[in-house]
Amino acid sequence: MSVVAASLSGMDVTGYLARLGLDPEPPSLGALRRLHAAHVERVPYEALEVQLGRPTPLDPPASLARILRGRGGYCYHLNGAFSALLAALGYRVTRHLGGVQGSAADAPNVDRNHLALTVTGLPDAPGTAWLADAGLGDGPHEPLPLREGTYVQGPHTYRLRPSEAAPGGWRFDHDPSGSFTGMDFAPGVAEMADFAEKHTWLSTAPESGFVRVCVVQRRDAAGIDTLRALTLDRHGAKELVESPGDWWAAAGDVFGIPAALFTAEERERLWRQCVAQHEAHVGGTGSEVVPSA
């Protein structure tokens, strides 16, 4: 099976690990768990560039550069960079075509709106493949073994089973409280270029969830933090953010996104859009579904 190339020019492994608060260590299941948990805790799931009308490149070095500046991204950025880091550290990691379904009304599919990752060949777990997906927003806190079954992490219960939409692939069923119902991914190997067309659509189409609603998420061992337009949800406790100062304080304090990375004009634009999105939702035209990618 082809895997992500281990030699990627410009890969700042030291800087990436510093962003995650980790020291380098040889590949192992424990080390993979620490990398995954640190990534979903410290690197936010966000598409603020899309909200500002600035589509981002797909290549992992560009995603890493943004992560090193204190930002995050959605799955193409997060899993693209994370897979490059894992490869540089000596892990056998593979990218896969995936499809996230936002609601029960969406049929399982692999429409390329998600980049999934698996890791194999761990020295202390050589016979087990692992779903190591840091790009699902409110998804798993740690890797999941690719074995059919139910898995509990903190307050959430997940299920893994063979995919009906992608023969030979896998299906991740989210906890009922999650922001999406599930994700399927195909067994074959995907290249970053395979997601280019979908990335353009997700970044620019008026129908795209990333264009319609501003969502920022992070995961820790105890649960999920989500900022959706003006609603801040801290592990299930919701509050309305009522001023731009409070919004940017939450972006920094909860999600680690410094306001200083944006100009005053950009901050004002994002605030106005979040107000409009909140008002549309209150008026019955919005959506609670978190965008998928």
C-alpha positions as CSV (number, residue, x, y, z in Angstrom):
1,M,0.0,0.0,0.0
2,S,1.3,3.5,-0.9
3,V,1.7,5.8,2.0
4,V,2.4,9.5,2.6
5,A,6.0,10.3,1.6
6,A,8.3,10.7,4.6
7,S,10.5,13.3,3.0
8,L,8.6,16.6,2.6
9,S,10.6,19.7,1.9
10,G,10.2,22.5,4.3
11,M,8.6,20.3,7.0
12,D,9.3,22.0,10.3
13,V,8.9,19.0,12.6
14,T,10.4,20.8,15.5
15,G,8.0,23.8,15.1
16,Y,5.0,21.5,14.6
17,L,5.7,19.5,17.7
18,A,6.2,22.7,19.7
19,R,2.8,23.9,18.5
20,L,1.4,20.6,19.9
21,G,3.4,20.9,23.2
22,L,5.2,17.6,22.6
23,D,8.7,16.3,22.4
24,P,9.8,14.0,19.6
25,E,9.6,10.3,20.3
26,P,9.8,7.1,18.2
27,P,6.5,5.7,16.7
28,S,4.3,3.7,19.1
29,L,0.7,3.5,20.0
30,G,1.2,5.7,23.0
31,A,3.0,8.3,21.0
32,L,0.3,8.3,18.3
33,R,-2.3,8.8,21.0
34,R,-0.4,11.7,22.4
35,L,0.0,13.3,19.0
36,H,-3.7,12.9,18.0
37,A,-5.0,14.2,21.4
38,A,-2.7,17.2,21.3
39,H,-3.7,18.0,17.7
40,V,-7.4,18.1,18.3
41,E,-6.9,20.0,21.6
42,R,-4.5,22.6,20.3
43,V,-5.2,23.1,16.5
44,P,-8.8,24.3,16.0
45,Y,-11.2,23.1,13.3
46,E,-12.1,26.4,11.6
47,A,-12.6,28.0,8.2
48,L,-12.2,31.7,8.9
49,E,-10.4,32.1,5.7
50,V,-13.4,31.0,3.8
51,Q,-15.6,33.4,5.7
52,L,-13.2,36.2,4.6
53,G,-13.4,35.1,1.0
54,R,-9.8,33.8,0.9
55,P,-9.7,30.2,-0.4
56,T,-6.7,28.3,0.9
57,P,-4.2,26.0,-0.9
58,L,-4.4,22.3,-0.3
59,D,-0.8,21.5,0.0
60,P,0.3,20.4,3.5
61,P,3.3,22.8,3.7
62,A,0.9,25.7,3.3
63,S,-1.5,24.2,5.9
64,L,1.4,23.7,8.3
65,A,2.6,27.3,7.8
66,R,-0.9,28.5,8.9
67,I,-0.9,26.1,11.9
68,L,2.5,27.4,13.0
69,R,1.0,30.9,12.9
70,G,-1.6,29.9,15.5
71,R,-4.4,29.0,13.1
72,G,-6.2,25.7,12.2
73,G,-8.3,24.7,9.2
74,Y,-10.8,22.0,8.1
75,C,-10.0,18.4,7.3
76,Y,-7.9,18.9,4.1
77,H,-5.6,21.3,6.1
78,L,-5.6,19.5,9.4
79,N,-5.3,15.9,8.2
80,G,-3.1,17.0,5.3
81,A,-0.5,18.6,7.7
82,F,-1.0,15.9,10.4
83,S,-0.3,13.1,7.9
84,A,2.9,14.8,6.8
85,L,4.0,15.2,10.4
86,L,3.3,11.5,11.1
87,A,5.2,10.4,8.0
88,A,8.1,12.6,9.0
89,L,8.2,11.0,12.4
90,G,8.3,7.5,10.9
91,Y,4.7,6.5,10.9
92,R,3.1,4.5,8.1
93,V,0.1,6.8,7.3
94,T,-2.3,6.7,4.4
95,R,-4.8,9.3,3.1
96,H,-8.2,8.1,2.0
97,L,-11.2,9.5,0.2
98,G,-14.0,10.2,2.7
99,G,-17.5,11.5,2.9
100,V,-19.1,13.0,6.0
101,Q,-22.9,13.1,6.3
102,G,-24.3,16.0,8.2
103,S,-27.7,14.6,9.0
104,A,-29.6,11.3,9.1
105,A,-31.3,12.4,5.8
106,D,-27.9,12.2,4.0
107,A,-27.2,8.8,2.5
108,P,-23.8,7.3,3.3
109,N,-21.3,8.2,0.6
110,V,-17.7,9.0,-0.2
111,D,-18.1,12.3,-2.0
112,R,-14.6,13.6,-1.1
113,N,-15.8,16.2,1.3
114,H,-13.5,14.6,3.8
115,L,-9.9,13.4,3.9
116,A,-9.5,10.5,6.3
117,L,-6.3,9.0,7.7
118,T,-5.2,5.6,8.8
119,V,-2.0,4.4,10.5
120,T,-0.6,0.9,10.2
121,G,2.6,-1.0,11.3
122,L,3.0,0.4,14.8
123,P,5.9,-1.5,16.5
124,D,3.8,-2.3,19.5
125,A,0.6,-3.0,17.6
126,P,1.8,-4.4,14.2
127,G,-1.4,-6.2,13.3
128,T,-3.9,-3.3,13.9
129,A,-4.8,-0.4,11.6
130,W,-5.9,2.8,13.3
131,L,-8.3,5.6,12.3
132,A,-6.2,8.7,13.2
133,D,-8.5,11.6,12.1
134,A,-7.7,15.0,13.5
135,G,-10.1,16.7,11.0
136,L,-13.6,15.8,12.2
137,G,-14.2,18.8,14.4
138,D,-16.0,17.2,17.3
139,G,-14.7,13.7,16.3
140,P,-12.6,11.3,18.4
141,H,-10.1,12.5,20.9
142,E,-7.7,9.6,20.3
143,P,-7.2,7.1,17.4
144,L,-9.7,4.3,17.0
145,P,-8.7,0.7,16.1
146,L,-10.1,-0.3,12.8
147,R,-12.1,-3.2,14.2
148,E,-15.9,-3.4,14.2
149,G,-17.2,-2.3,17.5
150,T,-18.3,0.4,19.9
151,Y,-15.8,2.8,21.5
152,V,-16.3,5.3,24.3
153,Q,-14.2,8.4,24.7
154,G,-15.3,10.8,27.4
155,P,-19.0,11.5,27.1
156,H,-19.2,10.2,23.5
157,T,-19.8,6.7,22.1
158,Y,-18.7,5.9,18.6
159,R,-19.2,2.9,16.3
160,L,-16.9,1.5,13.6
161,R,-18.1,-1.0,11.0
162,P,-17.5,-2.0,7.4
163,S,-18.8,0.7,5.0
164,E,-21.8,-0.1,2.8
165,A,-21.0,3.0,0.6
166,A,-17.4,2.1,0.1
167,P,-16.8,-1.7,-0.2
168,G,-13.6,-2.6,1.7
169,G,-13.7,0.7,3.5
170,W,-15.0,1.7,6.9
171,R,-17.9,3.6,8.5
172,F,-17.6,5.8,11.5
173,D,-20.9,6.4,13.3
174,H,-20.8,9.5,15.5
175,D,-22.3,9.9,18.9
176,P,-25.9,10.9,18.7
177,S,-25.0,14.3,20.2
178,G,-22.4,15.0,17.5
179,S,-22.5,17.6,14.9
180,F,-22.7,15.1,12.1
181,T,-24.1,11.5,11.8
182,G,-21.2,9.7,10.3
183,M,-18.3,9.3,7.9
184,D,-17.4,6.7,5.3
185,F,-14.0,6.3,3.8
186,A,-12.7,4.2,0.9
187,P,-9.9,1.6,1.2
188,G,-7.7,3.0,-1.5
189,V,-5.0,5.6,-1.4
190,A,-5.8,9.3,-2.0
191,E,-3.6,12.1,-3.1
192,M,-4.2,15.7,-2.1
193,A,-5.0,16.6,-5.7
194,D,-8.0,14.2,-5.5
195,F,-9.7,16.7,-3.2
196,A,-9.0,19.9,-5.2
197,E,-12.4,20.2,-7.0
198,K,-14.4,19.6,-3.8
199,H,-12.1,21.9,-1.8
200,T,-12.9,24.7,-4.3
201,W,-16.6,24.0,-4.0
202,L,-16.5,23.9,-0.2
203,S,-14.5,27.2,-0.1
204,T,-16.6,29.2,-2.5
205,A,-20.1,27.8,-3.2
206,P,-22.9,29.7,-1.6
207,E,-24.5,26.4,-0.7
208,S,-21.4,25.2,1.2
209,G,-21.7,25.0,4.9
210,F,-18.3,26.7,5.4
211,V,-19.6,29.7,3.4
212,R,-23.0,29.8,5.1
213,V,-21.9,29.5,8.8
214,C,-18.9,30.4,10.8
215,V,-17.9,27.4,13.0
216,V,-14.9,26.9,15.2
217,Q,-14.4,23.7,17.2
218,R,-11.9,22.0,19.5
219,R,-12.0,18.6,21.3
220,D,-10.5,17.6,24.6
221,A,-10.8,14.5,26.7
222,A,-14.0,15.7,28.5
223,G,-15.9,17.0,25.5
224,I,-16.3,19.6,22.8
225,D,-16.1,23.4,22.6
226,T,-17.9,25.0,19.6
227,L,-18.4,28.6,18.5
228,R,-21.2,28.6,15.9
229,A,-21.9,32.2,14.7
230,L,-22.7,33.9,18.1
231,T,-23.4,30.7,20.2
232,L,-20.5,29.5,22.3
233,D,-21.1,25.9,23.5
234,R,-18.7,24.8,26.3
235,H,-19.2,21.1,26.7
236,G,-22.9,21.4,26.4
237,A,-23.4,24.7,28.2
238,K,-24.5,27.3,25.7
239,E,-24.2,31.1,25.9
240,L,-24.8,33.9,23.5
241,V,-21.7,36.0,22.6
242,E,-23.0,39.6,22.6
243,S,-20.0,41.7,21.5
244,P,-17.1,41.5,19.1
245,G,-14.7,41.8,22.0
246,D,-16.3,38.8,23.7
247,W,-16.3,36.9,20.4
248,W,-12.6,37.4,19.8
249,A,-11.8,36.7,23.5
250,A,-13.5,33.3,23.0
251,A,-11.6,32.7,19.8
252,G,-8.4,33.3,21.7
253,D,-9.1,31.9,25.1
254,V,-11.1,28.8,24.1
255,F,-9.8,28.0,20.6
256,G,-6.3,29.5,20.6
257,I,-6.9,31.8,17.6
258,P,-5.2,35.2,18.4
259,A,-7.2,38.2,17.3
260,A,-3.9,39.9,16.4
261,L,-3.6,37.6,13.4
262,F,-6.5,39.6,11.8
263,T,-6.8,43.2,10.8
264,A,-9.4,45.4,12.4
265,E,-11.3,45.3,9.1
266,E,-11.2,41.5,9.0
267,R,-12.3,41.2,12.7
268,E,-15.2,43.6,12.0
269,R,-16.2,41.7,8.9
270,L,-16.3,38.3,10.7
271,W,-18.3,39.8,13.5
272,R,-20.9,41.2,11.1
273,Q,-21.2,37.9,9.3
274,C,-21.7,36.0,12.5
275,V,-24.4,38.4,13.6
276,A,-26.2,37.9,10.3
277,Q,-25.8,34.1,10.5
278,H,-27.2,34.1,14.1
279,E,-30.2,36.3,13.1
280,A,-30.9,34.0,10.1
281,H,-30.8,31.0,12.4
282,V,-33.1,32.6,15.0
283,G,-35.4,33.5,12.2
284,G,-35.6,29.9,11.1
285,T,-33.4,29.9,8.0
286,G,-30.2,28.8,9.5
287,S,-28.7,25.3,10.1
288,E,-27.3,23.6,13.2
289,V,-25.3,21.2,11.1
290,V,-21.5,21.8,11.2
291,P,-19.9,22.0,7.8
292,S,-18.1,18.8,6.6
293,A,-14.6,18.6,5.3
